[in-house]
């Protein structure tokens, strides 16, 4: 079983896009709304990559540290 994380957080989005934390929270809320997710549901790295058009490998590499 892999211990690799699948969800993306505002901190990750902030670092990846060079935006403030608050802007990253808003971006995640916009993407969740586009996918019809509720506030308490998580967003996967794949969903984020698909919505933004950023390569999934780039997203995973940034989120790894």
VMD Tcl script that builds the backbone (N, CA, C; Angstrom):
set m [mol new atoms 195]
animate dup $m
set s [atomselect $m all]
$s set {name element resname resid chain x y z} {
  {N N UNK 1 A 0.835 -1.180 0.000}
  {CA C UNK 1 A 0.000 0.000 0.000}
  {C C UNK 1 A 0.886 1.253 0.000}
  {N N UNK 2 A 0.598 2.160 -0.883}
  {CA C UNK 2 A 1.379 3.378 -1.027}
  {C C UNK 2 A 0.933 4.425 -0.012}
  {N N UNK 3 A 1.897 5.163 0.495}
  {CA C UNK 3 A 1.589 6.239 1.438}
  {C C UNK 3 A 1.536 7.584 0.746}
  {N N UNK 4 A 1.450 7.567 -0.578}
  {CA C UNK 4 A 1.445 8.809 -1.341}
  {C C UNK 4 A 0.101 9.504 -1.225}
  {N N UNK 5 A 0.160 10.783 -1.032}
  {CA C UNK 5 A -1.034 11.601 -0.852}
  {C C UNK 5 A -1.727 11.825 -2.199}
  {N N UNK 6 A -3.057 11.883 -2.188}
  {CA C UNK 6 A -3.820 12.088 -3.418}
  {C C UNK 6 A -4.558 13.422 -3.453}
  {N N UNK 7 A -4.727 14.050 -2.299}
  {CA C UNK 7 A -5.455 15.314 -2.220}
  {C C UNK 7 A -4.513 16.498 -2.335}
  {N N UNK 8 A -5.042 17.597 -2.828}
  {CA C UNK 8 A -4.263 18.826 -2.931}
  {C C UNK 8 A -4.856 19.848 -1.973}
  {N N UNK 9 A -3.984 20.624 -1.362}
  {CA C UNK 9 A -4.393 21.604 -0.372}
  {C C UNK 9 A -4.019 23.003 -0.829}
  {N N UNK 10 A -4.590 23.999 -0.168}
  {CA C UNK 10 A -4.351 25.391 -0.535}
  {C C UNK 10 A -2.868 25.745 -0.459}
  {N N UNK 11 A -2.165 25.190 0.500}
  {CA C UNK 11 A -0.728 25.435 0.632}
  {C C UNK 11 A 0.017 24.974 -0.627}
  {N N UNK 12 A -0.393 23.832 -1.168}
  {CA C UNK 12 A 0.219 23.308 -2.396}
  {C C UNK 12 A -0.085 24.212 -3.588}
  {N N UNK 13 A -1.337 24.623 -3.699}
  {CA C UNK 13 A -1.762 25.489 -4.803}
  {C C UNK 13 A -1.021 26.819 -4.745}
  {N N UNK 14 A -0.870 27.348 -3.542}
  {CA C UNK 14 A -0.167 28.606 -3.348}
  {C C UNK 14 A 1.266 28.518 -3.858}
  {N N UNK 15 A 1.963 27.454 -3.500}
  {CA C UNK 15 A 3.354 27.271 -3.937}
  {C C UNK 15 A 3.438 26.995 -5.433}
  {N N UNK 16 A 2.514 26.207 -5.945}
  {CA C UNK 16 A 2.526 25.816 -7.356}
  {C C UNK 16 A 2.242 26.985 -8.288}
  {N N UNK 17 A 1.288 27.826 -7.924}
  {CA C UNK 17 A 0.874 28.923 -8.792}
  {C C UNK 17 A 1.473 30.276 -8.409}
  {N N UNK 18 A 2.151 30.329 -7.267}
  {CA C UNK 18 A 2.727 31.588 -6.830}
  {C C UNK 18 A 1.672 32.593 -6.378}
  {N N UNK 19 A 0.599 32.086 -5.814}
  {CA C UNK 19 A -0.499 32.929 -5.332}
  {C C UNK 19 A -0.491 32.949 -3.812}
  {N N UNK 20 A -1.208 33.893 -3.231}
  {CA C UNK 20 A -1.320 33.928 -1.776}
  {C C UNK 20 A -2.185 32.750 -1.311}
  {N N UNK 21 A -2.114 32.463 -0.018}
  {CA C UNK 21 A -2.896 31.373 0.537}
  {C C UNK 21 A -4.390 31.611 0.330}
  {N N UNK 22 A -4.838 32.846 0.564}
  {CA C UNK 22 A -6.271 33.165 0.397}
  {C C UNK 22 A -6.725 32.981 -1.047}
  {N N UNK 23 A -5.892 33.391 -1.996}
  {CA C UNK 23 A -6.225 33.197 -3.403}
  {C C UNK 23 A -6.289 31.710 -3.733}
  {N N UNK 24 A -5.382 30.939 -3.150}
  {CA C UNK 24 A -5.363 29.498 -3.383}
  {C C UNK 24 A -6.641 28.849 -2.859}
  {N N UNK 25 A -7.134 29.311 -1.712}
  {CA C UNK 25 A -8.388 28.794 -1.155}
  {C C UNK 25 A -9.533 29.085 -2.122}
  {N N UNK 26 A -9.556 30.300 -2.669}
  {CA C UNK 26 A -10.607 30.672 -3.628}
  {C C UNK 26 A -10.513 29.830 -4.903}
  {N N UNK 27 A -9.301 29.581 -5.370}
  {CA C UNK 27 A -9.111 28.764 -6.577}
  {C C UNK 27 A -9.637 27.359 -6.337}
  {N N UNK 28 A -9.312 26.776 -5.191}
  {CA C UNK 28 A -9.810 25.433 -4.874}
  {C C UNK 28 A -11.328 25.423 -4.784}
  {N N UNK 29 A -11.921 26.466 -4.213}
  {CA C UNK 29 A -13.386 26.551 -4.121}
  {C C UNK 29 A -14.013 26.616 -5.513}
  {N N UNK 30 A -13.374 27.350 -6.423}
  {CA C UNK 30 A -13.870 27.460 -7.801}
  {C C UNK 30 A -13.821 26.103 -8.499}
  {N N UNK 31 A -12.724 25.380 -8.302}
  {CA C UNK 31 A -12.572 24.063 -8.939}
  {C C UNK 31 A -13.572 23.072 -8.344}
  {N N UNK 32 A -13.752 23.110 -7.025}
  {CA C UNK 32 A -14.740 22.231 -6.388}
  {C C UNK 32 A -16.139 22.498 -6.942}
  {N N UNK 33 A -16.479 23.759 -7.118}
  {CA C UNK 33 A -17.795 24.118 -7.667}
  {C C UNK 33 A -17.939 23.592 -9.087}
  {N N UNK 34 A -16.873 23.664 -9.869}
  {CA C UNK 34 A -16.916 23.177 -11.249}
  {C C UNK 34 A -17.146 21.669 -11.299}
  {N N UNK 35 A -16.628 20.954 -10.307}
  {CA C UNK 35 A -16.804 19.497 -10.258}
  {C C UNK 35 A -18.034 19.085 -9.452}
  {N N UNK 36 A -18.773 20.061 -8.938}
  {CA C UNK 36 A -19.984 19.751 -8.189}
  {C C UNK 36 A -19.710 19.149 -6.827}
  {N N UNK 37 A -18.574 19.487 -6.240}
  {CA C UNK 37 A -18.236 18.950 -4.923}
  {C C UNK 37 A -18.716 19.893 -3.829}
  {N N UNK 38 A -19.009 19.317 -2.678}
  {CA C UNK 38 A -19.411 20.108 -1.525}
  {C C UNK 38 A -18.179 20.630 -0.804}
  {N N UNK 39 A -18.412 21.579 0.102}
  {CA C UNK 39 A -17.321 22.243 0.819}
  {C C UNK 39 A -16.448 21.265 1.604}
  {N N UNK 40 A -17.045 20.237 2.178}
  {CA C UNK 40 A -16.300 19.298 3.019}
  {C C UNK 40 A -15.549 18.235 2.222}
  {N N UNK 41 A -15.776 18.170 0.918}
  {CA C UNK 41 A -15.121 17.158 0.095}
  {C C UNK 41 A -13.754 17.647 -0.376}
  {N N UNK 42 A -12.860 16.692 -0.559}
  {CA C UNK 42 A -11.503 17.009 -0.980}
  {C C UNK 42 A -11.382 17.046 -2.492}
  {N N UNK 43 A -10.329 17.699 -2.962}
  {CA C UNK 43 A -10.023 17.778 -4.380}
  {C C UNK 43 A -8.755 16.976 -4.628}
  {N N UNK 44 A -8.780 16.102 -5.617}
  {CA C UNK 44 A -7.596 15.304 -5.900}
  {C C UNK 44 A -6.621 16.079 -6.785}
  {N N UNK 45 A -5.389 15.627 -6.776}
  {CA C UNK 45 A -4.368 16.246 -7.620}
  {C C UNK 45 A -4.739 16.100 -9.096}
  {N N UNK 46 A -5.340 14.974 -9.444}
  {CA C UNK 46 A -5.742 14.739 -10.826}
  {C C UNK 46 A -6.820 15.723 -11.271}
  {N N UNK 47 A -7.794 15.972 -10.402}
  {CA C UNK 47 A -8.843 16.936 -10.722}
  {C C UNK 47 A -8.257 18.331 -10.893}
  {N N UNK 48 A -7.343 18.702 -9.995}
  {CA C UNK 48 A -6.698 20.006 -10.085}
  {C C UNK 48 A -5.911 20.125 -11.383}
  {N N UNK 49 A -5.129 19.105 -11.705}
  {CA C UNK 49 A -4.314 19.127 -12.921}
  {C C UNK 49 A -5.194 19.202 -14.163}
  {N N UNK 50 A -6.274 18.447 -14.179}
  {CA C UNK 50 A -7.184 18.450 -15.314}
  {C C UNK 50 A -7.820 19.822 -15.506}
  {N N UNK 51 A -8.260 20.442 -14.427}
  {CA C UNK 51 A -8.931 21.733 -14.508}
  {C C UNK 51 A -7.978 22.837 -14.944}
  {N N UNK 52 A -6.769 22.831 -14.388}
  {CA C UNK 52 A -5.821 23.910 -14.671}
  {C C UNK 52 A -5.009 23.684 -15.935}
  {N N UNK 53 A -4.939 22.449 -16.397}
  {CA C UNK 53 A -4.137 22.146 -17.577}
  {C C UNK 53 A -2.672 21.950 -17.263}
  {N N UNK 54 A -2.330 21.884 -15.987}
  {CA C UNK 54 A -0.950 21.638 -15.574}
  {C C UNK 54 A -0.719 20.128 -15.563}
  {N N UNK 55 A 0.428 19.720 -16.043}
  {CA C UNK 55 A 0.772 18.302 -16.106}
  {C C UNK 55 A 0.738 17.684 -14.702}
  {N N UNK 56 A 0.152 16.501 -14.583}
  {CA C UNK 56 A 0.003 15.846 -13.285}
  {C C UNK 56 A 1.359 15.554 -12.639}
  {N N UNK 57 A 2.370 15.263 -13.439}
  {CA C UNK 57 A 3.703 14.999 -12.895}
  {C C UNK 57 A 4.268 16.246 -12.219}
  {N N UNK 58 A 4.010 17.395 -12.791}
  {CA C UNK 58 A 4.466 18.668 -12.214}
  {C C UNK 58 A 3.756 18.921 -10.886}
  {N N UNK 59 A 2.458 18.651 -10.855}
  {CA C UNK 59 A 1.678 18.860 -9.632}
  {C C UNK 59 A 2.189 17.931 -8.530}
  {N N UNK 60 A 2.380 16.660 -8.848}
  {CA C UNK 60 A 2.856 15.703 -7.843}
  {C C UNK 60 A 4.246 16.049 -7.341}
  {N N UNK 61 A 5.121 16.471 -8.246}
  {CA C UNK 61 A 6.486 16.824 -7.854}
  {C C UNK 61 A 6.476 18.025 -6.902}
  {N N UNK 62 A 5.643 19.005 -7.173}
  {CA C UNK 62 A 5.560 20.195 -6.320}
  {C C UNK 62 A 4.982 19.847 -4.955}
  {N N UNK 63 A 4.013 18.967 -4.924}
  {CA C UNK 63 A 3.356 18.605 -3.669}
  {C C UNK 63 A 4.204 17.680 -2.808}
  {N N UNK 64 A 5.170 17.046 -3.407}
  {CA C UNK 64 A 6.035 16.140 -2.673}
  {C C UNK 64 A 7.008 16.896 -1.777}
  {N N UNK 65 A 7.334 18.107 -2.173}
  {CA C UNK 65 A 8.230 18.871 -1.324}
  {C C UNK 65 A 9.259 19.508 -2.127}
}
mol reanalyze $m
mol bondsrecalc $m
mol representation Tube
mol addrep $m
